[in-house]
């Protein structure tokens, strides 16, 4: 049993020790804050994007850093998941990309406003949040089993540089192709495009990209035609995907026919 004096000393001493530990840890945390929050990367565009975020009450639907409503997707890592080009096209007109599927408001932001919002979201995604938001537990498993290329019969698709249109039209925000993109593919069921030539011919592929909802109502494939893809780009996409077919891209060249050497001329005796 402690005496009253010993209990008092124990209580005050313990309080002092733990208060000192609290001060040390708080000081250490404050030293790390600039690096963890990437303070040096807070540009005027990032600040302007944050003001737009607040003025339009984006947190009334979305969460950011785990704070906000849970009605719409969490956006802390949205730039990593979707890519800047996809976000740029989507903010301009959410309904154009997903007719009848999105309740996102069309804010009619200026081009600069959109770039500022993207800069803010990009900064948010690079803040060190000690592992938040965590990767979905099934992502790795889905990515492992969700790529049919390895199981497909026939020769593997050729490795060819991916045209810029696949980035500007945000295709690789969902689909993986030639080892690029596909961050959201396993989660939303977007298949890799390396062997799409085995499933579609050129005309069917063009028809699908033009109006995916008409062919498959309820599909998560957005309507990019007329929004992010014009006729020339549509043909470029189709031509590239069809060119990945080794049978078409690398036709068999007949072996040259060897010609016997002429017999030496008979020398007169």
ABEGO torsion letter per residue (X at the ends): XBBAAAAAAAAAAAAAAAAAAAAAAAAAAAAAAAAAAGAAABBAAAAAAAAAAAAAGAAAABBBGGBEBAABBBAAAAAAAAEAAAAAAAAABAAAABBGABABBBAGBBAAAAAAAAAAAAAAAABBAGGOBBBBAAAAAAAAAABAAAABBEBBBBBBBBBAAAAAAGAAAABBBGGBEGAAAAAAGBBBAAAAAAABBAAAAAAAAABAAAABBGBABBBABGAABBAAAAAAAAAAAAAABAAAABBBBBBBBBBBBBBBBBBBX
